[in-house]
Amino acid sequence: MTWEEKRKLRNQVIEMFDHAYQNYMDHAYPADELMPLTCRGRVRGLEPSRGDIDDALGKFSLTLIDTLDTLVLLNKTTEFEAAVRRVLSDVRLDNDIVVSVFETNIRVLGGLLGGHSMAVMLREGGQHMQWYQDELLHMAKDLGLRLLPAFNTSSGLPYPRVNLKHGVRGPETRTGTETDTCTACAGTIILEFAALSRFTGDPVFEAHARRALDFLWEKRQRNSNLVGTTINIHSGEWVRRDSGVGAGIDSYYEYLLKAYILLGDDQFLQRFNVHYASIMKYISQPPLLLDVHIHKPLLPARTWMDSLLAFFPGLQVLKGDIRPAIETHEMLYQVTKKHNFLPEAFTTDFRVHWAQHPLRPEFAESTYFLYKATGDPYYLEAGRTILDNLNRFARVPCGFAAMKDVRTGSHEDRMDSFFLAEMFKYLFLLFAEAEDLPFDIEDYVFTTEAHLLPLSLSMVPSSSYIPPNRTSEEELDDSNFDWTCPNTRLLFPDPAFPRNLREPIRSAVDKSCPRPATYREPGMGRPPLRAQDFMANNPEHLELLRRMGVSLIHLKDGRVQLVQHATQAVSAVAAEDGVRFMQEMMELSSQQQKEQLPPRAIQIVSHPFFGRVVLTAGPAQFGIDLSKSSTGVRGFVTVAEPYSGCTEITNAEYVQGHIALLQRGQCMFAEKARNIQKAGAIGGIVIDDNEGSSSDTAPLFQMAGDGRSTDDITLPLLFLFHKEGNILLEALKEYREVEVLLSDKARDRGVDVHETEEDCLTEATTPTSFEPVGQSQTSTVELDKSVQEEVTPSKEEGSPPHEDNTPAEKVSAPAEKGGPTEIEADLTEPKEDSDKREEPEGDVDSTTSQWMNCWLIGGKTWRLFSRWRRMSSDSHQRRSRPTHSRKSDRRSPQWTEPNRFLRVRVR
């Protein structure tokens, strides 16, 4: 990259910073954050609560304090001086408000200390800030004293929250009852507190931070040398035992290494090196970084990664381990290019797991550090990509808006303070030359919020705190120091070496290829069974489960329970596959913990049905919202040609003005809708191609778009499972002209039900209002590949986002200490009445007979529904079979009791 190009990009960074900062000052200050879509400030208590996210807001002009040292780095000395005066005159730190200890420490205390460092540097330069008398430092000490009550625990670990005015204890604090905190929350204190102690000469702050780190070190799992994600602040017991380098732990590791750099204490480096060796042994699977269990570190704890781990390649640069840093960064870069931004979480085959992106700076941070270490212009191009995507997709008139969904490009009314504090620092440093910087950046260390603390603090006398138990001699193994900060030119004499590392990773992401298969047991010859592919009625799958030590148990209430005993697996490798299968099953379950839109109704209104037949249908995330239509969409149905609807409709003359019937598969749902809309259809119904599927046994889902704008789709599209779709197809086959109503709920029927017999009303009618059926009797852990798109993204038809699925299963986490792992999934089938089993073969129960009579009275529909009468007879014949034969029919189309089917599905 030429000098002119770098300069142009550097100026672009400054322009983008000005756009964000000025809009905050114009529209939000003195509020904590800017809401860039509505162009106003976010004030806690005045805006709807966002839960834990709001714990960072304390009515102390968070964004301004967080941005102080960024102003100096970008040569905005005049703005910095004005900002400091505003902070001193306007900001109050004694508000009666409960805030996060972690966020307040890294953002506000760190921001005040970074601002103080810059003010002192400018004052010593003799041109600016000559009036400054350490006022920011005095504010920092005041805030530090307000945070200290949080450390009043027997363990020394801080409470997660503190009241700025009242502390922790007492009813007026509205806090102090918490028992758990994250490892990063307790372990990301030392830089700010030690700097505060050394700036002020008061050792109490550094002493408390060291005590917390000592406790975490003592509580590490001694065999794996890993720490968990969540810990009890009183007992020190691990609450969450999964371990990684992302959310919940990330900055704990960062602060161990940086505390050594800032304070010069070898003990911090030694602890980091011990942890790092375990990270590279258990968590790092280049280029992936996957969480594991601290007690069973060879077993992965989840199948996805979160975006916060993007800081880790930068930390590896500081450690001096460049090769894995290059590999992981390349993976993150390719995922970024694939989705424009790094999703909050993404799977091991690089698909979106959580679609948000709150403008996090960790990837830019690692990009800067790798460029500093290697001088490779490749990382300048990565920085250009970050800039371009921010301007193209996140920039709005009042700043930069977080991405609500990286797939659709939708925005969230949010611009966190770290965007100004970190993102623009790292991007400016990436493109700036030495002469562009107002000071030598090598004289400072970055906190986790990118605040600048001077390395000269290492020469200030340390606190009087003495750790209770000095690390034993055998733990101080000098071999762990060997690869700390090596010279990259000695490591990689070949300039092509980094490129050779990146090429295979680029290919893997481009092809969305899954994680490389682990070593397979000789003789098995196949990859392990994946949870999303599992079918409970597939004998081959059941055999694979048996080999992995997983048992499938049918409960009396109709649910299916999965239990794993590792000792019953055919081998250790198979046992690991079993654990992974159980974890994936729980992942599929947890992906669908949010409420979905209600189902829609397809009502057959033509003769001889007159609205009595109502089919439960799934909605689409695009097209007409039937819940906003008072009349729905009414029309005759016709089968589209081709039936898949994936190419131009050839029978457009029949489809025009009609509701088209389509088969699922071969292309995206949105593509089907566009093709029938082009042919003139007024609506569409997609019918599942998986024979036997039914809303009785599978959860309804929303049909997703294709990742681009679907505003052009103006017709409604609904989804029917195979069983319900067959009712519609049978009616069309029998009567040729079938008219349906697509609506959010069933409308009034065409025949007055009061004219029918009283016993029919008692047994066979339902309320006029449409209600979702079968929701309590379905499982969101789908055990049939026919609907795998609902639980995992599919190349063919996309996947609904995880937040739109309805949970209905009960899942218990894997038991600790080698116990069995259990998953209970609601797969409830119709309960059988014991006295009905004893009826003569071929007979029809009285309820079904009443239904037939009602239908004959209300409308002459016997021929259509005679098949259900025959099914009832077949069902009673099956009831007389031995018990074991029923289990093999558990997912078959005929298993649903006909009288229940009619009672639920026929209105």
VENZI-V874251 format. One line per field, one symbol per residue. ss: DSSP state (@ for helix, = for strand, . for the rest). phi: phi as a letter, one per 20 degrees, with the letter a starting at -180 (. if undefined). A space follows every 10 residues. Layout:
BEGIN
ss: ???
phi: ???
END
This chain:
BEGIN
ss: ..@@@@@@@@ @@@@@@@@@@ @@@@@@@... ..===....= ==.=..=... @@@@@@.... .@@@@@@@@@ @@@...@@@@ @@@@@@@@@@ .......=== @@@@@@@@@@ @@@@@@@@@@ @@@@@..... ....@@@@@@ @@@@@@@@@@ @......... ===...=... @@@......= ==@@@@@..@ @@@@@@@@@@ ...@@@@@@@ @@@@@@@@.. =....=...= ==.....=== .==......@ @@@@@@@@@@ @@@..@@@@@ @@@@@@@@@@ @@@==..==. .==......= ...===@@@@ @@@@@@@@@. .@@@@@@@@@ @@@@@@@@@. ....===... .===..=... .@@@@@@@@@ @@@@...@@@ @@@@@@@@@@ @@@@==..== .====....= ==..=.@@@@ @@@@@@@@@@ @..@@@.... @@@===.... .===@@@@@. .......... .......@@@ @......@@@ @.....@@@@ @@@@@@@@@@ .......... .......... @@@.....@@ @@@@@@@..= ====.....= ====.@@@.. .@@@@@@@@@ @@@@@@@@@@ .........= ====...... ..======.= .....@@@.. ..=======. .......... .@@@@...== ===.....@@ @@@@@@@@.. ..=====... .......... ..=....... .....===== .@@@@@@@@@ @@@@@...== ===....... ..@@@..@@@ @@@@...... ....@@@... ....@@@@@@ .......... .@@@.....= =......... =====..... .....@@@.. .....@@@@@ @@@@@@@@.. .@@@@@@@@@ @@@@@@@@@. ..@@@@@@.. ..@@@..@@@ @@@@@=.
phi: .fffffffff fffffffgff ffffffddge ffcedfedlb eedfnedgfd mfgfffeclc lgffffegff gfgemdffff ffffffffed edddfebecf ffffffeeff ffffffgfff fffffndclf efcmffffff fgfgffeggf eecfenffgf cbefedndeo ffflbnefdc befffeddcf fffffffffe neffffffff ffffffffef fffelddeec cffeenffed decbcdgnch fffgffffff ffdmegffff fgffffffgf edefcgeecd fcefecfedf ebdbcdffff ffgffffffo efgfffffff gfffffffdm cefgbbefdm efddefbelf efffffffff fffdmffgff ffffffffff ffddfcgdpc dfefbffdnf dcfbbfffff fdgfffffff deegfeefbe ffecdeffem eddfffffef gffefdffcf gffffeefff egdelfffff fcfefeggff fegffgfffg elefggffge fgnfmbfffe ffefcfdegf fffffffend dddeefenfd ddcddgfeff afffffffff fffffffgff fcedfdfffd dddedefdel nfecdeceed ebnfeffddf dmcdaeebef cfffmecgfe dgfefgmdee ecefomafgf fffffffffn fdabcedfee gnfbffdcff befefdncfd ffeddecccd fgffffffff ffffdmdcdc debfbfeffe cffffeffff ffecdcgffe cfdmffdcdf efdbffcfff dcgcffcmcf fffdddebdd cdfgfelmff eccdcfcfdg feeffffeff fnfdffffff fffgffffaf cfffefffff fgfffffffe fggfffffef dffeffffff fffeede
END
